[in-house]
Amino acid sequence: MKYYFYTAINKNIFYKMENVKKYIEENKERFLEELFELIRIPSISSLPEHKDDMVKTADAYKEALLKAGVDKAEVMPTEGNPVVYAEKIIDPAKPTVLVYAHYDVMPVDPVELWDSPPFEPEIRDGKIYARGADDDKGQGFMHVKAFESLVSTGNLPVNVKFMIEGEEEIGSVSLGAFCEAHKDMLKADIILVSDTGMIAPDIPSITTGLRGLAYWEVEVTGPNRDLHSGLFGGAVANPINILSKMIADVFDDNNHITIPGFYDDVLEASEEERKLLNMAPFDEEEYKKAIGVEELWGEKGYTVIERTGIRPTFDACGIWGGYTGEGAKTVIPSKAYAKLSSRLVPNQDHKKIAKLFEDYFVSIAPKSVKVKVKTLHGGQAYVCPIDLPAYKAAEKAYMATYGKKPIPTRSGGSIPIISTFEQILGIKSILMGFGLESDAIHSPNENYPLENFYKGIETITLFYKYFDEIMSK
């Protein structure tokens, strides 16, 4: 397959990129085996017994980057797992791209649901099956190989830096401090990330927004001990009943969140962006069928795509209390608990929202109970303007490899470290993901299509070319 650009082609650039494509094709089997070697290391950041594996994986990434052609690479300590930093500076006057990825992976439980050993990659039906195949070893390694392909053919047009961490799956707890301590070292014009997905195999997309997060645990206490529901029922408030009603009262009849001040800072998406977002193919009947529901629910006035991408939400993630064992026990419990979360959109500060919720939830509690609210964690939302030079470069790169314009999408999920980068380093990120919903990240039988792995490498090489062109104008 040849590259077809949707603007006038500079023949010299065309021939150079053909050399890059040829290099990728000639080395594709080696690229795959090197990825497999990385995947075989069980770098599970949440389990202490894998501490040595984290260091081993960081060292493996360092060696891979040195072989790919960086000027220097080192494994740098943090309060937690190490960060791999590498760079190649071809000309200080040229644009600089900082590549971010993570080498840690999620646990594999329940292991009995895997069809093959999770850390022994296997190819079936044109897909790599293994933990980390997509998230994020497969997607992160694409950047190493794209970089190598440009360097080896003499076509690297910009300066490139790499920052690869080992704590993304546990909240990137040490990376903020690392960025604060190394601001000068990490200076760049854009941060390039592939830790997101695309709409479908033949429908490329660029993630232009990530929602933020606020997360709480609440405790509602009624009587000072569990009570007999026959002797006390009807006279004493049941904390489970009260908690359930309080959660329900967070919404009005239009499914609008009732917390005072909750929407004050919401950055509304423009009509143009809403129109672009809704260009993504979406079949509501198939959507309902896939998750087994007869009717959808959400804030009135917005489409499903908008509700899950550009609007804030509130959800109960867990609720418990009283007797939950086998059989019956007639009891009014002393306490009830819930885990609650809000997905936030740009301009909403998770710390402010956390306080607004706490004040509101305590205020609506009847005097028959006492309420405690504990904020567990949170993160800011992120948005990438579609007129950003890096967005335009990514758009052209996808056009070249997929033959169609990518659709901008807002992810309903969160990658809090992306907003942290902007806050600490003052650098925007461009999210060029190649994963698919069917890749089962975080689940048994995680997989990544070979086609996406190779196309990802090609698209990334073109991003560098176009970014240099746009930034040099």
N, C-alpha and C positions, 0 to 999 in steps of 0.2 A: 504493500500500500504506500502510495506517495503522499506527501504533504500538499494540500491544496489550500492556499491562503485566500481569504476573502477580500483582501486588498491587493493592489498591484504588487507583484513579486519582484524583489531585488534578486537577480539571478545569482549573484555571488553568495547571498545568504542562503538561497535555495540549495546550491551545491554543497555548502558547508553543512547544512542540516541533513542533507542526504548522507554525508560522511558519518555524522553522528548516529543517524538511524542505522546505517550499516554496521557500526561498531556495536550498537545494542543488539542487533540481530546475531552477530557473530559471537557474542559473549553471553547470550541469554541463559544458556544452561549453567555456566559458571556463576552468573548472578544468582540463580535460583539455589544452587548448592551452598553458596556463601550465606544466603538468607537462612537456609535450613540449619546451618551450623549455629547461627545466632538464636534461632527458635529453640534449639535443643537444650539451651541453658534455661532452667526453670526459675526465671527472675520474678518471683511473686513477692511484691513489696509488702504486702499485708501480713506475711507470715515470717516471724523472726528466724525460723530455722533456715530460711533462704538468704540470710544476710550475705554469706560468702558468694552465693550465686549472683547477687546484685553487683558485687565488685568484679566478678568474672565477666559478666555481660558488659560492664562499662569498659573493661580492658579490651574485650573483643571488638566493641565499637571503635575504640581508639585505633586499634590495628587496622580495621577496615578503612577508616578515614585516611590513615597514613598511606595505605596501599592505593587509595583512590586519587591521591595527589595533593593533599593539603600540605602547607608549609610547616605546620606544627599541629600537634594534638596532645592533649593531656587529660588525665583523669583528676578532677579537682574535688577536694573534700567539701562537705557541707555538714550541718548538724545531723543530717540523716544519711541517705544514700548519695554517692558521688555523682557529679555532673561531668559529662564528657564535653570538653570544649576544643574546637579546632578551627583553623582559618586558612584561607589562601587569599593574599592581597596582591592583585595583579597591578593595581594602579590606585593610589590614594585618592585620585581625582575621580575615579569611576564610582558608580553607585555600589552600595553594599547591601547584600541580602543576608539576613540572619535566619538560618533554618532551625526550627524548634521541633523536637520529637521526644518521645519517652520510650525507655527500654524496659520498664516494668510492666507486668501483666497481672491479670486478675487470677484468683484461685480457680482450680479446675472442678471443684465439687459441683454436682455429684458425678464423680469420675465414672461410675457404672453406666452413665448415659452416653459416654463417648463411644463412637464406633471404631476408633483407633486411638492409640496412646496419645494423650494431648501434647506431649513434648517430643514426639517422633513424627515429624511432618510427613504427610502422605497425600499424594495427588489422586483425586477421584473426580471424574466428570469435569475435568478442566479446572478444578479448584484445589487450592492448598488447604488441607485440614490440619489445624494445630492451634494451640493456645498462642495468641500473638500473631497469627497469620495475617490478620487485618490490623488489629488494635494492639500495639502500634508498630510492631516490628516490620510487618510487611509494608505498611505505608511509610514508615520512617526510613526503611532501607532503600526505597525508591529514590530518595534524595541523595543518598550516598552514590548510587549507581548513575543517576543523572549527572551528578557532579563529575564522576569519573569519566563518563562518556564525553563530556565537554572538554575536560582537561586532556584526556588521551588523544583527542583529535585536534587539539590546538584551538578550540572554539569557545573557551570560557570568556564571556564578555564583561563580567562584573566581579567584584570582590565577594567572597562567600565566607560566612562564619557559621559554625554549627554549635548548638547548645542542646544536648540530649540528656534528659534527666531520668531519675529512677524512682520518682514518687508521685507520678500523675494519678495513679489509681488509688492513692491514699490522700489526695488533696494537695499535692505539690507543696507540702508543709515547709520545706527548706528552700524552695526556689526563690521566693520573694527576697529573703535575706541575701541569697547569692547574687541576685540582680542588683540589689542596693550596694553590695560590696564591689561589684565589677562593672559599674555603669560605663566607664570609659572603654573597657575591653569589648563590651557588647554593643557599642554604637553601630547603628545601621540605618538604612533608609526604609526598610520594610522587614517584617518577620513573616517567613513563609512556613505554613503549617499544613500537614496532611494528617489530620486526626478526626476528620468528618467524612461525610458520605455524599453520594450523588443520588438523584431521584430514581434512576433506572439504568441498566447497562448501556442503553442507547440514548439516554437523556442526561447530558452533563449538567452540572449545577455548581454554583459557587455559594458557599455559606456566607451570608453577609451579616448575620446576627446570631448571637448566642444569648439566651436568657440568663439572668442572674438567679440567685437562690437565697432564701432565708429559711431556716429550719429550727423548729422548737420542739421541746417536750413539755407537756403541761400535766399538772397534778391537781385533781379536784378532790377535796376532802369534805366528807359530811360528818356522820357521827364518829365518835372516838373509837369505835370498834364495829365489827360486822354485827348486824342485827337480824333477828328472826323476822322474815318478811310478813308473817301472819300477825305477829304481835305489834309490829311497828309500821307495817305497810299502810300508806295513806296518811300517816302522821309525820313521817320523817322524810326529808328529801333524799332521793337515791342519786348518788354522785354520777352513776352511769347515765341515768336519764337526763340529769342536768347538763352533763358534758355533751351529750348528743345534741340537745337542744341548742346549746351555746355554739357548737360547730355549725349547725344548720342556720343559725341566725347570722352567720358571716355573709350569707347571700340574701339578696332581695328577690322579688318575683321575676326579674329579668336576668337572674344569675350574675348580678353585678355585686362586687365585693363591698361590704358595708363599713369596713374599717375607716373611720374618719381620716382624711388626708392621704389615703392609700394611692389615689390616682393623681395627686397634685403634681408630681414631677415626671409623669409618664411622657416620653418622647413619642408623639404620634407619627406613624409612618405616613409619608406623602401619598397622595392619590396615585402618582406614577408608580411608586414602589408597590403599593397594594395591587395595582393592575398587573405588574410584572410577577409578583408572588403568585397570583391566582392563575397565571399562565401554566403553572405546573399541572400536569395531568392528574386528575383526582376523580375517582369514581366512588361516590358516597355509598352506594349499595354494596360494592365490593368491600369497602372499608368496614361497614357494619357487619357484613358477613364474616370477615376475617377475624373480628374480635368477639363475635357471637352476641351482638346486641340488636334490638329492634329499632331503637331510636337513639339519636345522639343528643348530647346535652352541652350547654355552654352559654357564654355571654351573648345576648341578643344583639343583632346588628353587625355581626362579624361572621365570615366564612370559617369553615373548619381549619383551613390553612392559616388564616389570620389568628384564630384562637390559640393555635398551637405554636405560633411563631412570633407574633408581634404584640400579643396581649398578656398581661400578668394573670396569674392564677392563684388559687388557694386550694389545698387538698389535705385531707386526713390520710396519712400514710400508715397509720396503725392505731388501734384503740383496744384497751383491755381493762379488766377489773373484775372483782367478784369471783364467782366460782366458774371455772371453765373445764373442769375434769369430767370424767365419765359419769353418766347418770344425772340425778337432780340433787340440788341443795338449795333450799329456799332461804335466800339471804339477801339483805340489803347491804352492799359492801360499804366499808368505811372510805375507800378510795377508788378513783378511776383515773386512768392515764390515757394520753394520746400523743402520737408523733404527728406534727403538722408541718406543712411546708408551703412556701409561695415561690413560684417562678416569677422572676422580675424582668422588666424590660429596660432599655437604655434610659438613663437619668434617674432611675429609682436606686437609692442607696440602701443596701441591705441592712446596714446598721440602723438607719432611720426607720425602715419598715419594721425591723425587729422590735423597736421601742414602741412604735404605733400599735402594733398588734398586742404587745404585752399590756399596754395601758387600756386598750379597748376590751380585751378579753377579761381582765380583772373588773372593769367597770360594768360589764353586762352580767356578772355573776350575782345570783340572788344571795341574800344574807344567810341563807340556809347552808351554804358551803363556803369553803375557803379555796382560793385558787393560787397556784404557783406556776410561773412561766419561766422556763429555762431556755435561753438561746443556745443551740448546739453549734451551728456554723453557718456561714453564708459566703456569698461572692457577688461581684458586680456583673451586670450584663455588658455585652459588647456589640458594637455595630460598625460595619465597614462600609463607608459611602461608596456607591457604585460609580462615582466619578473619580475615585482614587486612581492614580497612575498604575498602581499594582493591579487593581481590579481590571483595568483596561488591558493590561498585559496578559493577565490570566484569561480573560475573555477571548483574546486573539489566539492564545495557545490552545484552548479547548476547540476553537473553531478549526484550527489546523488539523488536529488529530481526530476529532469526532465529526467534523463537517457540519456542525450546527452550533448556534449560539447558546451558551450555557444560561440556565435560568437562575436568577438570584433567589436564594431561599433563606428563611430565618429558621434556625434550629430551635426546637422547643427545649433542648437540653442545655447544659451548662459546661463550660470549660473555664472555671474561675481564673486560672493563671493567665488567660489571654487578656482579660481586663487589667490584671496586675501588671502585665508587661507595659500596657499603655500608661498606667499610673506612675510606675517607677522609671521606666526607660523612655517614655514619651514617644513610643513607636507603635504604629498601627500594624495589624496582622492581616494577611490574606489567607483565607482558609480554602485550600484546594484539595478537597477530599475525593477519594476514589472508591470508598467502601460502599456496600449495598446493605439494605435492610436485612436481606437474606443471609448476611455473613455471620449472624449469630454471635456478635461480639459479647463478651462476658458470660456466654452460655456454653453448654456442651456442644461439641462439633463446630466450633468457630472455624470459619473458612474465608478464603479470599480468592476470587477468580484470577487465574493466570493472565487472562487478557487485561484485567484492570491493573495488575502489577506492571506489565510491560507498557501498556498505554500510559500509565501514570509516569513512568520514567520518560517517555517521549514528550509528554505534555510539559513536564517540569523543565526539560532542556529548552523548550521553546519559550517558556515563561521568561527565562533569563535573557534570551535574545530580544524579546519584545520589551521587557522592562528596561533594558539598556537603551534601546531605540527611543522609547518614550521619554525616559529621564534625560537623554542627551539632546533633546530638541530645544 
